[in-house]
Amino acid sequence: MVALVLGLSSMTAQEATKILDKTAATLKAAKSVKIGFTLEADGGGNTAGNTGYIKLSGQKFVVNMGGTITWFDGKTMWSYVKKNEEVNVTTPTAAEVAKMNPYAFLSFYKKGYTAKMGKSTAKEHEVVLTGSEGSAYEQVVMRVNKATNEPTYLKTTSAKGVVTVIRCNSLVKNQKYTDATFRFNKKNYPKAEVVDLR
């Protein structure tokens, strides 16, 4: 009986990893994408103020939530808060990048996470990732469209118990971005105070 349970567990882990591999490959093949999303933190309701987008190109990204914008060019991160007119400049760790870019874990989910299948539906796969000690997230639940291999839903739980839910509203592939897309430009935010924390 124990052997059967272990065997089934191993099979669901393999299936879950295959789904994540396909999802990561789909986003990688798209080269540069723009994903529109609705964000819900700690069970808060979805409102217009919680909508935003993320532009991705390899390890680079920019996340725009209206009141806050974060740029990452692969090395340096700029975090702008509109109400404070302040930009913090840092050289983030992999865990810090993952917290700002929820899709970053698709590039390192095989390290520090155990995958298994969740409650899939006719249209979507559900994969549950459990983080080991020191991982950016305690748990990640991802739903993936079976037909397109594109992510539709992402729920993350941090080590401190902070729950964030991201629902994908749109995904546009093969966008044309320059390196400047992923860097803070002082000319566009002349009043912002730049705080270099590197």
C-alpha positions in Angstrom: 0.0 0.0 0.0 2.8 2.4 1.0 4.6 1.6 -2.3 1.4 2.3 -4.3 1.0 5.7 -2.5 4.6 6.6 -3.1 4.3 5.5 -6.7 1.2 7.7 -7.3 2.9 10.6 -5.5 5.9 10.3 -7.8 3.7 10.2 -10.9 1.8 13.4 -9.9 5.1 15.1 -9.2 6.4 14.2 -12.6 3.1 15.3 -14.3 3.2 18.6 -12.4 6.8 19.3 -13.3 6.0 18.5 -17.0 3.2 21.1 -17.0 5.5 23.7 -15.5 8.2 22.8 -18.0 5.7 23.4 -20.8 4.5 26.7 -19.3 8.1 27.9 -18.9 8.9 26.8 -22.5 5.7 28.6 -23.8 6.7 31.9 -22.1 10.3 31.5 -23.3 9.3 30.8 -26.9 7.1 33.9 -26.8 10.4 35.8 -26.1 8.8 39.0 -24.8 5.3 39.1 -23.4 2.9 41.5 -21.7 0.5 40.0 -19.2 -2.5 42.0 -17.9 -3.6 40.9 -14.5 -5.8 41.6 -11.5 -4.2 41.4 -8.1 -5.8 40.4 -4.8 -3.6 40.5 -1.6 -4.6 38.9 1.7 -8.2 38.2 0.5 -8.9 41.8 -0.6 -11.6 42.2 -3.2 -10.7 42.8 -6.9 -11.0 46.5 -7.7 -9.9 48.7 -10.6 -7.0 49.9 -8.4 -5.6 46.4 -8.3 -5.2 45.9 -12.0 -1.8 46.1 -13.6 0.6 44.5 -16.1 3.9 42.9 -16.2 6.3 43.0 -19.2 8.7 40.1 -19.4 11.8 39.4 -21.5 14.0 36.7 -20.3 15.0 37.6 -16.7 14.1 41.3 -17.2 10.7 42.7 -16.3 8.7 45.8 -15.4 5.6 45.5 -13.2 3.2 48.4 -13.2 0.5 48.6 -10.6 -0.4 52.2 -11.2 0.8 53.5 -7.8 3.9 51.5 -7.8 6.3 50.5 -10.7 9.2 48.1 -10.5 11.9 47.7 -13.2 14.5 45.0 -13.3 17.2 44.9 -16.0 18.7 41.5 -14.9 21.0 43.1 -12.4 19.5 46.3 -10.9 16.0 46.9 -9.5 14.2 50.2 -9.3 11.1 50.5 -7.2 9.0 53.6 -7.6 6.2 54.6 -5.2 4.1 57.4 -6.7 2.6 58.8 -3.5 6.1 59.2 -1.9 7.8 60.3 -5.2 10.7 58.0 -4.2 12.7 55.4 -6.1 14.7 52.8 -4.3 17.6 51.3 -6.2 18.9 47.9 -5.2 20.8 44.8 -6.4 18.3 42.2 -5.5 18.8 38.5 -4.5 17.0 35.8 -6.5 14.4 35.6 -3.7 13.8 39.3 -3.8 13.3 39.1 -7.6 10.8 36.3 -7.2 8.8 38.4 -4.8 8.5 41.3 -7.2 8.1 39.1 -10.3 5.8 36.1 -9.5 6.6 34.5 -12.8 10.3 34.4 -12.0 9.9 31.1 -10.2 9.3 29.5 -13.6 13.0 29.8 -14.2 14.0 28.2 -10.9 11.0 26.2 -9.6 13.1 22.9 -9.8 15.3 24.2 -7.0 13.8 24.4 -3.6 10.2 23.4 -4.5 8.3 20.1 -4.5 5.6 19.9 -7.2 2.4 18.0 -7.2 -0.9 18.1 -9.0 -3.8 20.1 -7.5 -7.5 20.2 -8.4 -7.5 20.4 -12.2 -10.6 21.1 -14.3 -11.6 20.3 -17.9 -9.9 23.5 -19.1 -7.1 24.0 -16.6 -4.3 22.1 -14.9 -3.5 23.0 -11.3 0.0 22.6 -9.9 0.9 23.1 -6.3 4.5 23.9 -5.3 5.7 23.6 -1.7 8.8 25.5 -0.9 11.6 24.2 1.2 13.2 26.3 4.0 14.6 29.5 2.6 12.5 29.5 -0.6 10.9 32.8 -1.7 7.4 31.2 -1.2 6.0 28.7 1.3 3.5 27.6 -1.4 2.6 28.5 -5.0 -0.6 27.4 -6.7 -0.6 27.8 -10.4 -3.4 27.2 -13.0 -2.5 26.7 -16.6 -4.7 26.7 -19.7 -4.6 23.1 -21.1 -4.9 24.3 -24.7 -2.3 27.1 -24.7 0.0 26.1 -21.8 -0.3 29.7 -20.6 -0.7 30.7 -16.9 -4.2 31.9 -15.9 -4.0 32.1 -12.1 -1.2 32.3 -9.5 -1.6 32.2 -5.7 1.5 32.7 -3.6 1.9 32.3 0.1 5.0 33.8 1.6 6.9 32.4 4.6 5.2 35.1 6.7 1.8 33.9 5.5 1.1 36.8 3.1 -1.3 35.5 0.4 -1.3 37.1 -3.0 -3.6 36.0 -5.9 -3.0 37.0 -9.5 -5.6 36.4 -12.2 -4.3 36.8 -15.8 -6.7 38.8 -17.9 -4.6 38.9 -21.1 -1.3 37.6 -22.5 0.2 39.2 -25.6 3.3 37.5 -27.1 6.3 38.7 -29.1 6.4 42.3 -27.9 9.2 44.5 -29.0 11.0 45.9 -26.0 14.4 47.7 -25.7 16.8 47.5 -22.7 15.4 50.9 -21.7 12.0 49.3 -21.1 13.4 47.6 -18.0 15.2 50.6 -16.5 14.0 53.6 -14.5 14.3 56.8 -16.5 14.7 59.9 -14.3 13.4 62.1 -17.2 10.0 60.5 -16.9 9.8 61.1 -13.1 11.6 64.4 -12.6 10.2 64.9 -9.0 11.2 61.5 -7.8 13.9 61.2 -5.2 16.4 58.5 -6.0 17.6 56.5 -3.0 20.5 54.2 -3.9 20.6 51.3 -1.5 23.2 49.3 -3.4 
